[in-house]
Amino acid sequence: MTFLRALPLRADLLGEIPYGAPQIDVPVRLNVNENPYPPSDDLVADIAAAAGSVAASLNRYPDREAAALRADLAAYLKNFEHVDVDPACVWAANGSNEVMHQLLQAFGGPGRGVLGFAPTYSMYPQYCRDTFTTYVTEQREADFRLDLQVAVDAVRRHRPVITLLTSPNNPTGTALPLATAEAVLTAAAEHDGLVVVDEAYAEFRRQGTASALGLLSAYENLIVTRTMSKAFAYAGARVGYLVADASIVDAVRIVRLPYHLSSVTQAVASAALAHADELLAKVDTLRAERDALVEWLRAHEFTVADSDANFVLFGRFDDRHAIWQKLLDRGVLIRETGPPDWLRVSIGTAIEMAAFQQALLEATKREGVS
Ligand SMILES: *Cc1c(COP(=O)(O)O)cnc(C)c1O
């Protein structure tokens, strides 16, 4: 045997730990913004049939360009978001995490920077680290909205290759007015910067909240990313996508690993898109459940951030870890994330929400469930 004296890990990765929320097996799991509804029997049958239809050709590599899936995603956006997008302007990968990683591989790198607005998604610094890209943040307001002038000034000051606008934002649930997105797009264009609007939770937005998809025809530097993990209840399938100018898709195609999206993934993603009606009906149930939870928390004198997503950030706690632990002791797993005195809970079924509310009252010793 020959032994290494030391593992030759990249110097900037020394001491780093793998990302991940605790995967604890408890009755009520409300910690990673999953959709609580498993696929219907009909969809399960279609997923099985779709996997079966590609099974006999798994000796072959998949379609590198995922053409059929990209056309199905474009059709979904036309039917449900009423935007006309050419499939050449859509790109799919293993979760929108991989989409973002590919964007950073293509456009990031040494000497380049990404700008985000904190508190925001905890994966952004990791994509930047992996691609040797500098990550800088500016702060949101106390109510987690992003001030238009703060955002524009930050873009002019940092001149980032990519500005990240997360709408609805994770972990706060805050949606971004289109006027702010437009001001940032215009400011970024002054130095040929791109703007990613991460719309992982867009389907959960409240009535009257707009998607940035409508801005695509006016701004060549706009990239909208979406995922099937949340609204489509497909976190286990790993499918995310972006919509942008075709030149941006072509740039990403340079860095993507060949055959990155398996034949099985492509086929089962299309199977789920064919059930969009049924899946979005469940999203409506979750939106109503979310609004009811926000109201309930406020009625019980918690501080709650307005949410356009399938989770709610609430507080404020002197010792949030103690509350988190007391909930876990009662079989309810939520997330310790965001500013230190807040907690985040994902929206589950009505039964799960009732269990969460009961456990929270016990954990905080508040009286009077209505
Ligand atoms: C969940 C989430 C994603 C999507 O992740 P997938 O890789 O598609 O599962 C992207 N952005 C944000 C802000 C998220 O919370």
The ligand as an ORCA input file, in Angstrom:
! r2SCAN-3c Opt
* xyz 0 1
  C     -35.669     24.922     -3.917
  C     -34.969     26.050     -4.579
  C     -34.417     25.894     -5.841
  C     -34.595     24.636     -6.627
  O     -33.816     23.615     -6.373
  P     -33.834     22.320     -7.321
  O     -32.409     22.088     -7.586
  O     -34.588     22.652     -8.572
  O     -34.510     21.275     -6.525
  C     -33.837     26.979     -6.461
  N     -33.799     28.176     -5.865
  C     -34.324     28.369     -4.651
  C     -34.295     29.738     -4.065
  C     -34.909     27.315     -3.963
  O     -35.398     27.510     -2.742
*
